[in-house]
Amino acid sequence: MGAQDYVAAIAFGAVIGVVARILLPGRQGIGIILTVLIGMGAAVAGTWAADRWDLRSGRLVTVWHHRYDWEVLAVQLGIAVVGIAIAAMLAKAFSTDRDR
């Protein structure tokens, strides 16, 4: 994977973060900016992990003239879901709002 794959992962990471947040049940006490940042980080980490472990299914989806592998997208989304869940738990644990 080249540098353009990582740049595309950052751009696509915002969408991945929002999708991961939608997949998590219940209300998360984190804002949209943190959600997008976690999605971007997860996309970069997922791209790195897929490159490191040579994950390629051969089934591609084209978005904005860039081709993505389904396995790489699944790894990115999984990392985003875990990251958002951890951030939501930390936000709830350190919240001063006792009504939650």
C-alpha positions in Angstrom: 0.0 0.0 0.0 1.2 3.4 -0.8 0.8 6.9 0.7 -2.4 7.5 -1.3 -4.1 4.5 0.5 -3.4 6.1 3.8 -4.7 9.5 2.7 -7.8 7.9 1.3 -8.2 6.0 4.6 -8.1 9.2 6.5 -10.8 10.8 4.2 -12.9 7.7 4.4 -12.3 7.4 8.1 -14.9 10.0 8.9 -17.6 7.9 7.4 -16.3 4.8 9.1 -16.4 6.6 12.5 -20.0 7.6 12.0 -21.0 4.1 10.8 -19.3 2.6 13.8 -21.2 4.9 16.2 -24.5 3.9 14.5 -23.7 0.2 15.0 -23.1 0.6 18.7 -26.3 0.2 20.8 -27.4 3.0 23.1 -26.3 6.5 23.6 -22.6 7.4 23.5 -21.5 10.4 25.5 -18.9 11.6 22.9 -19.2 14.3 20.3 -19.1 14.0 16.6 -15.6 15.5 16.3 -14.2 12.7 18.6 -16.2 10.2 16.6 -14.7 11.4 13.3 -11.2 11.4 14.8 -11.5 7.9 16.1 -12.8 6.8 12.7 -9.8 8.4 11.0 -7.4 6.7 13.4 -9.2 3.4 13.0 -9.0 3.7 9.2 -5.3 4.3 9.3 -4.8 1.5 11.8 -6.9 -0.8 9.8 -5.0 0.0 6.6 -1.7 -0.6 8.4 -3.0 -3.9 9.9 -4.3 -5.1 6.6 -1.0 -4.3 4.9 1.0 -5.9 7.7 -0.9 -9.1 7.7 -1.5 -9.1 3.9 -5.3 -9.2 4.1 -6.8 -9.1 0.6 -10.0 -10.8 -0.4 -10.0 -9.7 -4.0 -13.6 -8.4 -3.7 -13.4 -4.7 -4.2 -15.8 -1.8 -3.9 -15.2 1.5 -5.8 -15.8 4.8 -3.9 -14.8 8.1 -5.5 -12.7 6.4 -8.1 -10.7 4.6 -5.4 -10.9 0.8 -4.9 -11.3 -0.6 -1.4 -11.1 -4.2 -0.4 -14.0 -5.5 1.7 -11.6 -7.2 4.3 -9.7 -4.0 4.8 -13.0 -2.1 5.3 -14.1 -4.8 7.8 -10.9 -4.4 9.8 -11.2 -0.6 9.8 -14.8 -0.7 10.9 -14.0 -3.3 13.7 -11.2 -1.1 15.0 -13.6 2.0 14.9 -16.3 0.2 16.8 -13.9 -0.9 19.5 -12.4 2.6 19.7 -15.7 4.4 20.0 -16.9 1.9 22.6 -13.8 2.5 24.7 -14.1 6.3 24.3 -17.8 6.2 25.3 -17.0 4.1 28.4 -14.2 6.5 29.4 -16.5 9.5 28.8 -19.2 7.9 31.0 -16.7 6.9 33.7 -15.2 10.4 34.0 -18.5 12.3 33.6 -19.5 14.6 36.4 -23.2 14.2 35.3 -24.7 11.9 37.9 -28.0 11.5 36.1 -26.6 9.0 33.7 
